[in-house]
Amino acid sequence: MGSSSWLLIADYVEIAAYGSLSIPTLVALSHWRQLSAPLRMLACVPAYMLLLFVLMRLTAYLGQHNIWLAHFSAIGESLLYIGTFALALPHLRRWVPLLIAGFLAAAALDSFVLEGTHQLNSYTIALESFLGILLVLLYFEREINTPSRVLLLERPLIVASIGIVLYLAGTVTVYLISNSFVLANDIMGMTLLYSVNSVLLLLLSGLFTYAFRLASLARPYSAFPGK
């Protein structure tokens, strides 16, 4: 298979992967009343990722530089993760303003001083992965130590959190080494990395869809369960 064919296939796979994010978004919207507050916040993640992808594609189609738009990916997703787990873990709420301020300050330093807008904000992406996985682990610890008749893998936010950990753990490696390909203008290298990202996106989309579907089978949301 020639390089041009591989690039074309990888491009279609990326479009399909991001397009699949519309599925959990639509499932969440169709069962909004059954979603707890944390799940409602989390439902914004696939919608945000899809919107940003469309904007980046449109910007590239117009012949404009679009890497600066990618900087908003880690920033927006991180803020949504913080909001989700602050709702699920009430004892964290007092730390949220400090956490958000610190994260935004670090992201601004990365984008405007350390790496600039001509390449991906890999330090911010690494910070997003660390922060997201840490929040998930805190939630796991709470859920494991909370007596419940519901199995762990039948709790919607647990299922979604597994997807978050797998996605962040995989993509942090992809994006940390992607800048070397950007600076070298290595199209094949970038394509290979983003193909891995596409697979991880499909996995995230599937687990989010399953999580929101699980929530739809429960009673309508009326209290504050963080599940």
C-alpha positions in Angstrom: 0.0 0.0 0.0 1.4 3.4 -1.0 1.9 6.2 1.4 -0.8 8.3 -0.2 -3.3 5.4 0.3 -2.3 5.1 3.9 -2.7 8.8 4.5 -6.2 8.7 2.9 -7.3 5.7 5.0 -5.9 7.3 8.2 -7.8 10.5 7.4 -11.1 8.6 7.0 -10.5 6.7 10.2 -9.9 10.0 12.1 -13.1 11.4 10.7 -15.0 8.3 11.7 -13.5 8.3 15.2 -14.4 11.9 15.9 -17.8 11.4 14.2 -18.4 8.5 16.7 -18.4 11.1 19.5 -21.8 12.2 18.3 -23.2 8.8 19.5 -22.6 9.3 23.3 -23.6 12.9 22.9 -27.0 11.9 21.4 -27.5 9.1 23.9 -26.9 11.5 26.8 -29.3 14.1 25.4 -32.0 11.5 24.8 -31.8 10.3 28.4 -30.9 13.6 30.1 -33.4 13.1 32.9 -31.8 9.8 33.9 -28.3 11.3 34.2 -26.8 12.4 37.5 -25.2 15.9 37.7 -21.6 14.4 37.1 -22.8 12.5 34.1 -24.5 15.6 32.6 -21.2 17.5 33.0 -19.3 14.6 31.5 -21.7 14.4 28.5 -20.2 17.8 27.4 -16.8 16.1 26.8 -17.6 14.2 23.6 -19.6 17.2 22.3 -16.8 19.5 23.0 -14.2 17.2 21.4 -16.4 16.9 18.3 -17.0 20.6 18.0 -13.3 21.4 18.3 -12.5 18.8 15.6 -15.0 20.4 13.2 -13.5 23.8 13.8 -10.0 22.6 13.2 -11.0 20.9 10.0 -12.8 24.0 8.8 -9.8 26.2 9.6 -7.5 23.8 7.7 -9.9 23.8 4.8 -9.7 27.6 4.7 -6.0 27.3 4.5 -5.4 28.7 7.9 -3.0 27.6 10.7 -5.0 25.5 13.1 -2.6 24.1 15.7 -3.5 27.0 18.1 -7.0 25.6 18.2 -5.7 22.3 19.4 -4.5 24.1 22.6 -8.1 24.5 23.6 -8.6 20.7 23.6 -6.6 19.8 26.7 -7.8 23.0 28.4 -11.5 22.5 27.8 -11.5 18.8 28.5 -9.6 19.3 31.8 -12.1 21.9 33.0 -14.9 19.5 32.2 -13.2 16.6 34.1 -12.6 18.9 37.1 -16.3 19.8 37.0 -17.4 16.2 36.7 -15.5 14.9 39.6 -16.1 17.9 41.8 -19.8 17.1 41.4 -19.1 13.4 42.2 -16.8 14.1 45.1 -18.2 16.9 47.1 -15.2 17.0 49.5 -13.1 18.2 46.5 -15.2 21.3 45.8 -13.3 23.7 48.1 -10.2 22.9 46.1 -11.8 23.5 42.7 -11.1 27.3 42.4 -7.4 26.8 43.3 -7.2 23.8 41.0 -8.7 25.6 38.0 -6.6 28.7 38.6 -3.4 26.7 38.8 -4.2 24.6 35.7 -5.1 27.7 33.6 -1.9 29.5 34.7 0.2 26.4 33.7 -1.6 26.1 30.4 -1.1 29.8 29.6 2.6 29.5 30.5 2.9 26.5 28.2 1.0 28.0 25.2 2.6 31.5 25.3 6.1 30.9 26.8 7.3 27.4 26.8 6.1 25.9 23.5 4.1 28.6 21.7 1.1 28.2 19.4 3.1 26.9 16.5 3.2 23.4 18.0 1.0 21.3 20.4 0.9 22.2 24.0 2.3 18.9 25.1 3.1 19.9 28.7 -0.6 20.9 29.2 -1.6 17.6 27.7 0.6 15.8 30.1 -0.9 17.8 33.0 -4.4 17.0 31.7 -3.6 13.3 31.8 -2.1 13.4 35.3 -5.0 15.5 36.6 -7.7 13.4 34.9 -6.3 10.1 36.0 -5.8 11.4 39.6 -9.4 12.5 39.8 -10.6 9.1 38.4 -8.4 7.3 41.0 -9.9 9.4 43.8 -13.4 8.5 42.5 -12.5 4.8 42.3 -11.2 4.8 45.9 -14.5 6.4 47.1 -16.7 3.9 45.1 -14.7 0.8 46.2 -15.1 1.8 49.8 -18.8 2.6 49.5 -21.1 -0.3 50.2 -23.5 -0.8 47.3 -25.6 -3.6 45.8 -24.7 -2.3 42.3 -21.7 -4.0 40.7 -18.8 -1.6 39.9 -19.1 -2.2 36.2 -22.8 -1.5 36.3 -22.2 2.1 37.7 -22.2 4.6 34.8 -19.5 6.9 36.0 -17.2 4.0 36.8 -17.6 2.8 33.2 -17.0 6.2 31.8 -14.0 6.7 34.1 -12.4 3.6 32.7 -12.7 5.1 29.3 -11.1 8.3 30.5 -8.1 6.5 32.0 -7.5 4.4 28.9 -7.8 7.4 26.6 -5.6 9.8 28.7 -3.0 7.1 29.3 -2.7 6.4 25.6 -2.9 9.9 24.2 -0.4 11.4 26.5 2.3 9.3 24.9 1.0 10.2 21.4 1.0 13.9 22.0 4.2 14.1 23.9 6.2 12.8 20.9 4.1 14.5 18.2 5.9 17.8 18.4 9.1 16.2 17.0 7.1 15.1 14.0 5.5 18.5 13.6 8.8 20.3 13.7 10.3 17.8 11.2 7.3 18.1 9.0 7.0 14.3 9.1 3.6 13.7 7.7 3.8 9.9 7.9 4.9 10.0 11.5 2.1 12.3 12.4 -0.4 10.2 10.6 0.7 7.1 12.5 0.4 8.8 15.8 -3.1 10.2 15.0 -4.2 6.7 13.9 -3.4 5.5 17.4 -5.4 8.5 18.7 -8.3 7.5 16.5 -8.4 4.0 18.0 -8.4 5.4 21.5 -11.2 7.9 20.6 -13.3 5.0 19.3 -12.7 3.2 22.6 -13.6 6.3 24.6 -16.7 6.9 22.6 -17.9 3.3 23.1 -17.4 3.4 26.9 -19.1 6.8 27.2 -22.1 5.5 25.1 -22.3 2.4 27.3 -22.1 4.5 30.5 -24.9 6.9 29.4 -27.0 3.9 28.3 -26.5 2.3 31.7 -27.8 5.5 33.3 -30.8 5.5 31.1 -31.8 2.1 32.6 -31.9 3.5 36.1 -34.6 5.6 37.7 -34.8 9.3 36.7 -32.3 11.5 38.5 -33.8 13.1 41.6 -31.0 13.2 44.2 -27.3 13.6 44.1 -25.8 10.2 43.4 -22.3 10.5 41.9 -22.7 7.4 39.9 
